[in-house]
């Protein structure tokens, strides 16, 4: 859901700025980064299980 939320926010900001396509791509990129860092209960600052 992080990807979808960022995508919709990006489209909204892009529509205000006058270019919805660019806003969608920026929102999608931020959404993928957010999903990689925070998706499925992960925290980027926690230790991995293989390190223990």
N, C-alpha and C positions, 0 to 999 in steps of 0.2 A: 504494500500500500504506500510505501514511501515513494516509490517511483511514480505512481499515479498522482499523488498529491503534489509532488514537485513539478510534474508535467503540467498539471492544471494551473498551478501558480505561474509557471513560466509562460503559458499561453495567455493568461490574464495580463501579466506585465508586458508581454509582447504586443498585445492588442492596444494597451495604453500607449506604448512607445511607437506603434505604427508598423510593427513587423511581427506578426504572430508566429510565423515559421521559425524565425531565429529564436524567439522566446521559448518555443516548444523544444527546440534542440538544446538550448541551455538548461531548461528545466529537466529534460530527460537525462542529460549528463550529470547534473547535480543529484538527481534521483538515483542513478546507478551508483554513484560514489557513496551516497547515504545508505543505500541498501548494502553495499559491501562493508561499510564500517559498522552500521548499527542494526542491520536486518537480522531477524530471527533470534533476538535476544542477545546478540553479540555486543561486547563492548571493546573498543579498540585498545584500551589500556589494561585489559586483563591478561594474565599469563595463559599460554596455551597448555593443554593437557600433556602434550608430549614433552614439555620442559620439566615436568615433575619426575 
